[in-house]
Amino acid sequence: MALFISSAQNPRIKRLLTLQQKGSERRRSSLFVLEGRREIGRALSCGYEAESFFLCPDICPGEDLNLDEDKVFTVSPEVYAKIAYREGTEGLIAILRSKEHRLEDLKLGSNPLIAVVESVEKPGNLGAMMRTCDAAGADALIVCDPLTDIYNPNLLRASLGTAFSVQCAVCSSEMAIDYLKQRGIRILTAQLQDSSLYCDCPMTSPCAIVMGTEATGLSEAWRQAADAHIRIPMNGIADSLNVSVSAAILLYEAVRQRNG
C-alpha cells in the first residue's frame, strides 16, 4: 500500500521542491521533476526511469496508470497544491532520472537536418524549439553554452513532452562546430549582417541551422565557421524574432525544400 504524505514538511516533499527550484540540485543528483499524465507517459515511453511518483487520489484515482506501486506516494490535496508547479496536471507528479546528452550519442540519418541554438536563456523558448524540432522531423537539437538546464520545469512544460523524444546534445559552441565540420554538415547561421534571404539558401543537403539569442545574436566563432549566412526579412520596427519562432520558420523552409 502506498505511503500517504499529509505534511509539506515531509523530507520527500522538501526534496521534490528543491529539485523543482534548483538546477544545481538537478545536475548533482541526475534527477528532475515532471508533472502531468501525458508528459510522464511520454517520458516513460522514451526510456526515462522513474524514481518515484506522487499521486493525489482526490484528483487522480490512479487505477488506470499502471504505476509501480513500490514507487508511489499518495499525497493530500494540500500537499499537492504545494508541489504542483502548474494548474491542470491531473494530480500526478514524478521524479525521474535524467539522461546524459552528448554529441557522440546522436544518431543521425543519411541527410540530417539539425537545429543549433547558442546561449539560450529562457527555458520556455528552448522548450518551444523542441516542439518545433519534433514537428519538423529534425534529426537533433544541439544546445550550445546554455544559460538554462534542459530539465527546467518551464522548459518541460513548454515542450509538451517533446523534450524526451527529440534527440538533444548539450556542449560548447567549439565542440559543436568541430562535430558538424567533421561530418560534412553545412553550417547555416541566422544573422542580419552579410546574409542572404533564408529562402534563397539551399537546405536539401545535410545542414545545421544555427541561431543565437535575440539580444546578442551568435558568437563570432559561429559566424566564422558558417558555410552560409541567412536572414529572415524584418519589415517592421523590430530587428529580431523570438528564437523559437525563427527556428520554426527556418526548419520548415528546409522541410519545404526537401519535400519539394
VOPAGU-2260 file (C-alpha; in pm, 1 decimal, decimal comma):
REM VOPAGU-2260
SITE   aa  ch    i         X         Y         Z
SITE  MET   A    0       0,0       0,0       0,0
SITE  ALA   A    1     135,2     342,6     -96,3
SITE  LEU   A    2     267,3     564,0     181,4
SITE  PHE   A    3      37,2     862,1     245,1
SITE  ILE   A    4     200,1    1203,9     290,2
SITE  SER   A    5      -7,1    1475,6     456,1
SITE  SER   A    6     260,9    1726,9     554,5
SITE  ALA   A    7     454,5    1962,3     328,8
SITE  GLN   A    8     740,6    1928,2     578,6
SITE  ASN   A    9     791,9    1564,3     482,7
SITE  PRO   A   10    1154,1    1514,6     366,0
SITE  ARG   A   11    1041,1    1368,2      34,5
SITE  ILE   A   12     829,5    1674,8     -35,7
SITE  LYS   A   13    1113,1    1909,9      58,6
SITE  ARG   A   14    1344,9    1718,8    -173,5
SITE  LEU   A   15    1095,7    1737,7    -460,4
SITE  LEU   A   16    1063,9    2114,2    -416,7
SITE  THR   A   17    1441,9    2153,5    -415,3
SITE  LEU   A   18    1465,0    1962,0    -743,3
SITE  GLN   A   19    1196,0    2184,8    -891,4
SITE  GLN   A   20    1364,4    2505,2    -789,9
SITE  LYS   A   21    1738,7    2442,9    -821,7
SITE  GLY   A   22    1918,0    2345,3   -1141,1
SITE  SER   A   23    2232,6    2274,0    -940,3
SITE  GLU   A   24    2049,0    2004,6    -743,8
SITE  ARG   A   25    1905,9    1854,9   -1063,3
SITE  ARG   A   26    2256,6    1829,1   -1207,1
SITE  ARG   A   27    2409,3    1695,5    -885,4
SITE  SER   A   28    2150,1    1424,2    -834,9
SITE  SER   A   29    2072,5    1346,9   -1202,3
SITE  LEU   A   30    1703,9    1374,8   -1112,6
SITE  PHE   A   31    1425,5    1606,3   -1223,4
SITE  VAL   A   32    1055,9    1668,7   -1156,2
SITE  LEU   A   33     782,6    1623,3   -1414,1
SITE  GLU   A   34     409,3    1693,5   -1392,0
SITE  GLY   A   35     111,7    1563,6   -1584,9
SITE  ARG   A   36      -8,2    1224,7   -1706,1
SITE  ARG   A   37      66,0    1294,8   -2073,3
SITE  GLU   A   38     417,2    1426,3   -2010,9
SITE  ILE   A   39     506,5    1148,5   -1767,5
SITE  GLY   A   40     369,0     887,9   -2006,0
SITE  ARG   A   41     580,0    1025,9   -2289,6
SITE  ALA   A   42     893,0    1029,9   -2075,4
SITE  LEU   A   43     844,3     668,0   -1967,5
SITE  SER   A   44     774,4     556,9   -2325,2
SITE  CYS   A   45    1100,5     723,1   -2432,1
SITE  GLY   A   46    1302,7     520,4   -2183,4
SITE  TYR   A   47    1321,1     752,4   -1882,4
SITE  GLU   A   48    1325,7     576,1   -1546,4
SITE  ALA   A   49    1101,7     690,6   -1262,5
SITE  GLU   A   50    1243,6     714,5    -913,6
SITE  SER   A   51     908,8     797,4    -751,0
SITE  PHE   A   52     552,7     911,8    -818,3
SITE  PHE   A   53     339,0    1148,9    -611,2
SITE  LEU   A   54     -31,5    1090,4    -662,0
SITE  CYS   A   55    -323,6    1288,9    -524,1
SITE  PRO   A   56    -616,2    1041,3    -520,1
SITE  ASP   A   57    -868,9    1323,6    -477,5
SITE  ILE   A   58    -767,6    1449,6    -823,6
SITE  CYS   A   59    -633,2    1136,8    -994,1
SITE  PRO   A   60    -766,8     794,5    -882,8
SITE  GLY   A   61    -468,3     625,7   -1042,7
SITE  GLU   A   62    -618,2     282,9   -1113,5
SITE  ASP   A   63    -553,2     308,0   -1487,6
SITE  LEU   A   64    -197,3     439,2   -1466,0
SITE  ASN   A   65     -16,6     106,3   -1425,7
SITE  LEU   A   66     245,7     260,2   -1196,3
SITE  ASP   A   67     499,2      60,3    -995,3
SITE  GLU   A   68     329,1      57,1    -655,1
SITE  ASP   A   69     663,1      45,1    -475,1
SITE  LYS   A   70     741,9     389,5    -616,4
SITE  VAL   A   71     404,9     556,5    -548,7
SITE  PHE   A   72     341,4     802,8    -265,7
SITE  THR   A   73      -8,4     940,1    -220,5
SITE  VAL   A   74     -44,3    1298,7    -102,7
SITE  SER   A   75    -322,6    1513,5      36,2
SITE  PRO   A   76    -476,6    1790,0    -178,0
SITE  GLU   A   77    -298,9    2044,9      41,3
SITE  VAL   A   78      41,1    1885,6     -19,4
SITE  TYR   A   79     -30,1    1850,5    -389,7
SITE  ALA   A   80    -117,4    2220,2    -409,5
SITE  LYS   A   81     224,0    2291,2    -256,8
SITE  ILE   A   82     421,0    2079,5    -503,7
SITE  ALA   A   83     220,0    2140,0    -822,5
SITE  TYR   A   84     416,0    2371,0   -1049,9
SITE  ARG   A   85     122,5    2448,5   -1277,2
SITE  GLU   A   86    -253,4    2401,5   -1293,2
SITE  GLY   A   87    -425,6    2115,8   -1469,0
SITE  THR   A   88    -163,1    1845,8   -1411,8
SITE  GLU   A   89    -425,4    1587,0   -1317,0
SITE  GLY   A   90    -288,1    1503,8    -974,4
SITE  LEU   A   91      31,1    1324,9   -1077,2
SITE  ILE   A   92     395,1    1430,7   -1035,8
SITE  ALA   A   93     704,2    1216,0   -1087,7
SITE  ILE   A   94    1072,6    1233,3   -1006,7
SITE  LEU   A   95    1266,5    1086,8   -1298,5
SITE  ARG   A   96    1628,9    1007,5   -1366,7
SITE  SER   A   97    1785,5    1239,5   -1623,0
SITE  LYS   A   98    1998,9    1127,1   -1915,0
SITE  GLU   A   99    2331,1    1243,9   -2049,4
SITE  HIS   A  100    2308,3    1449,3   -2366,7
SITE  ARG   A  101    2633,9    1401,0   -2555,8
SITE  LEU   A  102    2716,5    1479,0   -2916,7
SITE  GLU   A  103    2862,5    1134,5   -2968,3
SITE  ASP   A  104    2531,2     972,0   -2874,8
SITE  LEU   A  105    2331,8    1142,8   -3151,1
SITE  LYS   A  106    2200,5     907,8   -3417,4
SITE  LEU   A  107    2170,0    1098,5   -3744,9
SITE  GLY   A  108    2000,3     997,2   -4066,9
SITE  SER   A  109    2165,3     992,7   -4408,4
SITE  ASN   A  110    2061,9    1352,8   -4479,4
SITE  PRO   A  111    2046,5    1516,3   -4137,2
SITE  LEU   A  112    1866,3    1836,9   -4050,2
SITE  ILE   A  113    1989,6    1978,2   -3719,9
SITE  ALA   A  114    1885,0    2280,8   -3517,3
SITE  VAL   A  115    2152,0    2453,7   -3309,9
SITE  VAL   A  116    2097,1    2725,5   -3051,9
SITE  GLU   A  117    2366,2    2917,1   -2864,8
SITE  SER   A  118    2338,5    3062,4   -2513,9
SITE  VAL   A  119    1961,3    3044,6   -2490,1
SITE  GLU   A  120    1847,4    3187,4   -2158,2
SITE  LYS   A  121    1469,8    3145,2   -2142,8
SITE  PRO   A  122    1365,0    2784,6   -2079,1
SITE  GLY   A  123    1026,1    2840,0   -2243,5
SITE  ASN   A  124    1195,8    2931,3   -2572,0
SITE  LEU   A  125    1405,7    2616,6   -2563,1
SITE  GLY   A  126    1102,1    2402,9   -2487,0
SITE  ALA   A  127     915,7    2560,0   -2779,4
SITE  MET   A  128    1213,5    2485,7   -3005,4
SITE  MET   A  129    1193,5    2120,9   -2904,9
SITE  ARG   A  130     828,3    2113,7   -3012,7
SITE  THR   A  131     928,7    2260,8   -3348,4
SITE  CYS   A  132    1211,7    2009,9   -3393,8
SITE  ASP   A  133     970,7    1727,5   -3317,9
SITE  ALA   A  134     705,5    1858,7   -3558,4
SITE  ALA   A  135     952,6    1929,4   -3840,1
SITE  GLY   A  136    1123,5    1591,5   -3801,4
SITE  ALA   A  137    1466,2    1739,4   -3729,8
SITE  ASP   A  138    1732,0    1481,8   -3651,2
SITE  ALA   A  139    1855,6    1662,3   -3342,2
SITE  LEU   A  140    1879,5    1980,8   -3140,7
SITE  ILE   A  141    2225,2    2089,9   -3025,0
SITE  VAL   A  142    2220,7    2329,5   -2729,5
SITE  CYS   A  143    2547,1    2522,8   -2701,0
SITE  ASP   A  144    2663,4    2704,6   -2388,3
SITE  PRO   A  145    2312,6    2713,1   -2237,6
SITE  LEU   A  146    2211,4    2955,7   -1965,2
SITE  THR   A  147    1933,9    2723,4   -1850,3
SITE  ASP   A  148    1927,5    2347,8   -1795,2
SITE  ILE   A  149    1717,1    2124,7   -2015,9
SITE  TYR   A  150    1524,7    1978,1   -1721,2
SITE  ASN   A  151    1399,0    2316,7   -1605,8
SITE  PRO   A  152    1024,9    2284,0   -1523,0
SITE  ASN   A  153     932,4    2573,4   -1754,5
SITE  LEU   A  154    1119,8    2408,4   -2041,8
SITE  LEU   A  155     949,2    2075,3   -1982,6
SITE  ARG   A  156     609,7    2240,8   -1968,8
SITE  ALA   A  157     670,5    2433,5   -2293,3
SITE  SER   A  158     797,4    2122,2   -2472,6
SITE  LEU   A  159     475,2    1923,9   -2409,6
SITE  GLY   A  160     675,5    1604,7   -2373,2
SITE  THR   A  161     891,4    1651,1   -2683,7
SITE  ALA   A  162    1192,2    1713,4   -2457,9
SITE  PHE   A  163    1200,1    1334,7   -2424,3
SITE  SER   A  164    1154,0    1238,3   -2789,6
SITE  VAL   A  165    1383,1    1490,3   -2961,3
SITE  GLN   A  166    1749,2    1393,7   -2969,2
SITE  CYS   A  167    1937,9    1664,4   -2782,8
SITE  ALA   A  168    2305,8    1727,6   -2714,3
SITE  VAL   A  169    2447,4    1988,8   -2476,8
SITE  CYS   A  170    2800,1    2113,3   -2539,7
SITE  SER   A  171    3019,5    2415,3   -2610,8
SITE  SER   A  172    2998,7    2600,2   -2941,6
SITE  GLU   A  173    3352,7    2489,4   -3025,5
SITE  MET   A  174    3262,5    2123,1   -2977,1
SITE  ALA   A  175    2950,3    2160,0   -3190,7
SITE  ILE   A  176    3141,2    2330,5   -3472,8
SITE  ASP   A  177    3401,2    2052,5   -3476,0
SITE  TYR   A  178    3127,7    1787,5   -3472,0
SITE  LEU   A  179    2947,2    1938,3   -3771,2
SITE  LYS   A  180    3262,9    2006,8   -3972,0
SITE  GLN   A  181    3392,3    1652,6   -3923,7
SITE  ARG   A  182    3067,9    1512,3   -4064,0
SITE  GLY   A  183    3042,9    1745,1   -4361,4
SITE  ILE   A  184    2724,6    1909,5   -4233,2
SITE  ARG   A  185    2679,6    2261,1   -4372,8
SITE  ILE   A  186    2650,5    2534,1   -4110,5
SITE  LEU   A  187    2384,0    2796,5   -4183,3
SITE  THR   A  188    2389,2    3082,2   -3934,4
SITE  ALA   A  189    2087,2    3306,1   -3882,6
SITE  GLN   A  190    2217,1    3663,4   -3869,5
SITE  LEU   A  191    2133,2    4004,7   -4009,4
SITE  GLN   A  192    2482,4    4106,3   -4119,9
SITE  ASP   A  193    2632,2    3990,6   -4450,6
SITE  SER   A  194    2345,2    3748,9   -4515,3
SITE  SER   A  195    2104,8    3629,9   -4783,9
SITE  LEU   A  196    1733,6    3560,9   -4757,4
SITE  TYR   A  197    1673,1    3222,5   -4599,0
SITE  CYS   A  198    1451,2    3107,2   -4883,8
SITE  ASP   A  199    1739,3    3159,2   -5131,8
SITE  CYS   A  200    1969,0    2921,9   -4941,2
SITE  PRO   A  201    1972,4    2552,2   -5041,2
SITE  MET   A  202    1884,6    2329,5   -4746,7
SITE  THR   A  203    1834,4    1995,8   -4920,6
SITE  SER   A  204    2175,3    1854,3   -4824,9
SITE  PRO   A  205    2290,8    1781,3   -4466,6
SITE  CYS   A  206    2275,2    2109,5   -4276,0
SITE  ALA   A  207    2260,6    2266,6   -3933,5
SITE  ILE   A  208    2057,9    2582,8   -3880,3
SITE  VAL   A  209    2224,2    2786,8   -3607,0
SITE  MET   A  210    2050,5    3055,7   -3403,1
SITE  GLY   A  211    2164,7    3282,2   -3121,2
SITE  THR   A  212    1990,5    3495,3   -2863,4
SITE  GLU   A  213    1760,3    3781,6   -2954,3
SITE  ALA   A  214    1977,3    4024,9   -2758,2
SITE  THR   A  215    2329,2    3944,4   -2879,5
SITE  GLY   A  216    2292,1    3702,6   -3171,5
SITE  LEU   A  217    2561,6    3447,8   -3246,1
SITE  SER   A  218    2920,5    3448,9   -3132,6
SITE  GLU   A  219    3199,9    3522,9   -3375,8
SITE  ALA   A  220    3305,7    3157,0   -3371,5
SITE  TRP   A  221    2982,5    3058,7   -3544,1
SITE  ARG   A  222    2996,7    3346,5   -3790,3
SITE  GLN   A  223    3345,4    3240,9   -3895,1
SITE  ALA   A  224    3256,4    2871,6   -3917,3
SITE  ALA   A  225    2943,7    2927,1   -4126,8
SITE  ASP   A  226    2907,3    2797,6   -4481,6
SITE  ALA   A  227    2624,6    3048,3   -4538,8
SITE  HIS   A  228    2464,9    3336,9   -4352,3
SITE  ILE   A  229    2086,1    3357,8   -4376,7
SITE  ARG   A  230    1825,6    3604,8   -4257,1
SITE  ILE   A  231    1451,0    3630,2   -4215,5
SITE  PRO   A  232    1318,1    3958,0   -4360,5
SITE  MET   A  233    1206,0    4207,2   -4097,1
SITE  ASN   A  234     958,9    4457,9   -4239,1
SITE  GLY   A  235     854,0    4635,7   -3919,5
SITE  ILE   A  236    1034,7    4823,7   -3644,2
SITE  ALA   A  237    1159,7    4507,2   -3468,1
SITE  ASP   A  238    1502,7    4379,6   -3570,2
SITE  SER   A  239    1460,8    4021,5   -3448,1
SITE  LEU   A  240    1209,0    3745,6   -3382,7
SITE  ASN   A  241    1170,3    3521,4   -3082,8
SITE  VAL   A  242    1429,0    3246,2   -3129,4
SITE  SER   A  243    1166,5    2971,6   -3122,2
SITE  VAL   A  244     970,2    3149,3   -3398,0
SITE  SER   A  245    1287,1    3183,7   -3606,5
SITE  ALA   A  246    1356,0    2814,7   -3559,3
SITE  ALA   A  247    1008,2    2725,3   -3685,7
SITE  ILE   A  248    1042,3    2941,8   -3998,0
SITE  LEU   A  249    1387,9    2812,6   -4089,7
SITE  LEU   A  250    1330,3    2445,5   -4013,1
SITE  TYR   A  251    1009,0    2439,1   -4212,0
SITE  GLU   A  252    1182,6    2604,3   -4505,3
SITE  ALA   A  253    1423,4    2310,7   -4501,8
SITE  VAL   A  254    1127,0    2073,0   -4484,1
SITE  ARG   A  255     960,9    2253,0   -4776,7
SITE  GLN   A  256    1273,7    2228,5   -4990,0
SITE  ARG   A  257    1330,2    1864,1   -4904,9
SITE  ASN   A  258     970,2    1770,4   -4981,1
SITE  GLY   A  259     950,3    1985,2   -5293,7
